[in-house]
């Protein structure tokens, strides 16, 4: 997890289904989450988020607000690729109303749907 130290002001569109109004200002921060995903030599990991969209508990595929993740392939094979996803933590809105909420979901509920496919 990489968490920025400071909160910032955000006016965000595209998060209405989580109760975020594009006309309001929120105090929060984006937090990146990483997970090492095992992969066999000669294969690569492909997220399969769209197939399981209704049941997927995942953050956003940074820098977008589309749920999912992407991977970083190491320079040399280690047996893992790093999956990266992101949440928006809302501390409060500009009026001071406390939210203390993770958008789109709590990181403890993440499900990393993926499959391995041959690189050939």
N, C-alpha and C positions, 0 to 999 in steps of 0.2 A: 504494500500500500504506500502510495506517495500522497501525502496530505499537505496542501499549502498551509502556511502558518497564519495568514491573514484572511479575514472575510472581506468580500467585496460586495458592491451593489450591482444587482442584475435586473434588467427588464428582458424577459425571455418569452419568445413565442414558440409554439409547438409542444408545450407541456400541459395544455389545458386538461387532458384526460386525467392528470394527476392533481388537478386543482390549482395549477399555476396560471394566473391571469396575465396575458401579455400587456395589460395596461397598468399593472402594479409593479412596484419595485420591491425586490427581495434582497435580504442580506444572507449570503451563503458562500459556498465554495464548491468547486468541482474536485472530486477526489478520485485518483486513479487506483485501480486494483489490478494486481498481476497474479497469474497462477501458472506454474510450470506444468505443461501438459505433455505426457509421455508420447513419444513417437518412435517408430521403428526406423532403422537406417534405410534410406531409399524411399521413404514416404514423407508426406507433409500433411499438416493438419488443416482441415477446412471447416470453419464454423458452419453449423447447420441450423442457425437460429430461425430462419424464415419458415422452415418445415415445422418447427415446434413453437411458433410465435405465441399461441394462446396459452401454452403451459410453461413458457420460458421465464424463469426468474433471472434476469440478467440486467446489468447496467446498460449504459449507452456505449456505442462503438465510437470512441473519440476520433475526430472532434465533432461528430454529429449527435443528434438527439434520436437516432434510430437505435432501438435496443439491439444489443449484440456485443461482439468483441472482434478483435483481429489479433493476429499473432506476429511475433518477431522471431525470425529464424536466426539462430546464432551463426557466427562466421564459420565455426567448425562444429561438427556433429557432437552433441552432448547427450542425446537421447531425449531431449526436451525442446519444446518451443514455448515461448512465453506468451500467454494470452493476456490481453489488456482490455479492460472495460472501465467504465467511469460512472459515478453517481453524482448527482447534484444534491448537496446537503443544504437544506433551507433552515437557517437558524431562526429567522423572523422576517416579517415584512417591514416595510419602511415606517409603518405606524407603530411598530414595536410589538405587535401580536406575535407571540412565540409559536413557532412551528416545530422545530426540532425533528425534522423529517427527512428521510432519504428518498430521493426521487431517482429512478422509478421504483426501487425496492431496497430492502435492507441487504447489505452485503452478506450477512449470514445465510440468506436464502438463495444466493447465486447458484445456478445450475449451468455448467459449461457444456453445452451440446456441441459436439464436433465429431468428425470422422477423419480417418487417415486414408489418403489416396496415394497411389504410386506416383513418384516424380517423373516416371518415364512416359 
